[in-house]
Amino acid sequence: MLDFIIIGAAQAGLSMAYELKQLKKKYIILDKENEVGASWLKRWDSLTLFTPSEFNNLKGLDFPKPKGYYPDKYEVAEYFKSYVDTFDIPIKFNTLVTEIQDKSGYFVVKCKDEFYEAEQVIIATGPFHVPYTPPFYQKIEASVFQIHSDYYKNPSQLQEGKAMVVGAGDSGYQILDEISNTDRDVYFSGDTEVKTLPQEFLGKTLWWWLTKTRYLSFSKTSWLGKKISESKQPIIGVDVKGILNKKNVIPVGKTINANADKIVTEETKLTDVRNIIWATGYRPKFDWIEGLELDKNGYPIHNRGVSNIDGLYFIGLPWLHTRASATLGGTQKDADYLGDYIIKVNSRKDKIKI
């Protein structure tokens, strides 16, 4: 019987591992991947963070790059590996958790061929669970190459011919920029009127300004926090207008439907698309946790990571508490809070036993 099981070995899971180590708890991290940093390494090759190194620190070990440096995905993975080695964090890889059963006092965590028992469980799987693609993708003929941004690496994956990028978030615009730098026409399906923010302003990084103005510190329950969380998130550090003004980038509005080789958008019908990159986001999946209460969007109902189930916690979700909660450096404050909460809960339990 372990004190804790942490599920997920990215920044959120490692942050909680640090807290539990300080509390001298007996724990293990279970992770479905085969190495530290795999969730970052599987993203597209040119991915870089929009937060500079000084805002990417996990507790106890600073990110090993100078201030103002924007790390790539490989450097993030190496930082995680160094963090695990520095604090001797126990991780069991290639272990996909399929079910968590609440036994009223402890949990049974089931995997494919084994199970674990722990008094408390921390879910640190993040928000990116099931890649979402509009259902009509199945009606597109097989000769059109389709890939979700979760599996996209670089333009060499694409076949000859025109491409189409669907999705107007950070991923969509970054991938559109990369593909448009090759010798092919690229249709863009998504919002072209998005708000953008530069990575640097008046000699300071954007994250410096966001920290100074406390933009990242407003809780989701505050008036300002609610306004920020309900608004469409801006694109950071990408020259959206410059990308859309390229001669080989053709905006076509929202994609509505498809059939065989015909892609129907708000502005036109396309029959010459040979590649589609779906940068259409993800859907949460928490149905493997017994008794968990979910909100209308499929995310756990919780108070700063404390769920409706006694002893079950969450970290690394978008807006767990603030805008910074789902960022690399932002998990630290949430981990601090949960660490303090766990101390209080265990203290109360010890008094009851006495």
Buried (B, 14 or more C-beta within 10 A) or exposed (E): EBBBBBBBBBBBBBBBBBBBBEBEBEBBBBBBBEBBBBBBBBBBBBBBBBBBBBBBBBBEBEBEBEEBBBBBBBBBBBBBEBBBEEBEBEBBBEBEBEEBBBEEEBBBBBBEEEEBEBBBBBBBBBBBEEBBBEEBBEEBEEEBBBBBBBEBEEBEEBEEBBBBBBBBBBBBBBBBBBBBEEEBBBBBBBBEEBEEBEBBEEEEBBBBBBBEEEBBBBBBEEEEBBEBBEEEBEBBBBEBEEBBEBEBBBBBBEBEEBEEBBBBBEEEEBEEBBBBBBBBBBEBEBEBBBEBEBEEEEBBEBEBBBBEBEBBBBBBBBBBBBBBBBBBBBBBBBBBBBBEBBEEBBEEEEEEEE
